[in-house]
Amino acid sequence: MRDDKENLIVTKTFAFALEAIDCSEKLRYLHKYQMASQLLRVELQ
């Protein structure tokens, strides 16, 4: 069964992810490649 109420944590996490991607793109534009890579690094366990 699906609950259609807005999930605040999911909404804020998604917004944060979009901001992180935007920030990474700006860093790459400024040739700060290592910082951009570290920002988006995902460590799967």
Secondary structure as a PSIPRED ss2 file (coil, helix, strand):
# PSIPRED VFORMAT (PSIPRED V4.0)

   1 M C   1.000  0.000  0.000
   2 R C   1.000  0.000  0.000
   3 D C   1.000  0.000  0.000
   4 D C   1.000  0.000  0.000
   5 K C   1.000  0.000  0.000
   6 E C   1.000  0.000  0.000
   7 N C   1.000  0.000  0.000
   8 L H   0.000  1.000  0.000
   9 I H   0.000  1.000  0.000
  10 V H   0.000  1.000  0.000
  11 T H   0.000  1.000  0.000
  12 K H   0.000  1.000  0.000
  13 T H   0.000  1.000  0.000
  14 F H   0.000  1.000  0.000
  15 A H   0.000  1.000  0.000
  16 F H   0.000  1.000  0.000
  17 A H   0.000  1.000  0.000
  18 L H   0.000  1.000  0.000
  19 E H   0.000  1.000  0.000
  20 A H   0.000  1.000  0.000
  21 I H   0.000  1.000  0.000
  22 D H   0.000  1.000  0.000
  23 C H   0.000  1.000  0.000
  24 S H   0.000  1.000  0.000
  25 E H   0.000  1.000  0.000
  26 K H   0.000  1.000  0.000
  27 L H   0.000  1.000  0.000
  28 R H   0.000  1.000  0.000
  29 Y H   0.000  1.000  0.000
  30 L C   1.000  0.000  0.000
  31 H C   1.000  0.000  0.000
  32 K C   1.000  0.000  0.000
  33 Y H   0.000  1.000  0.000
  34 Q H   0.000  1.000  0.000
  35 M H   0.000  1.000  0.000
  36 A H   0.000  1.000  0.000
  37 S H   0.000  1.000  0.000
  38 Q H   0.000  1.000  0.000
  39 L H   0.000  1.000  0.000
  40 L H   0.000  1.000  0.000
  41 R C   1.000  0.000  0.000
  42 V C   1.000  0.000  0.000
  43 E C   1.000  0.000  0.000
  44 L C   1.000  0.000  0.000
  45 Q C   1.000  0.000  0.000
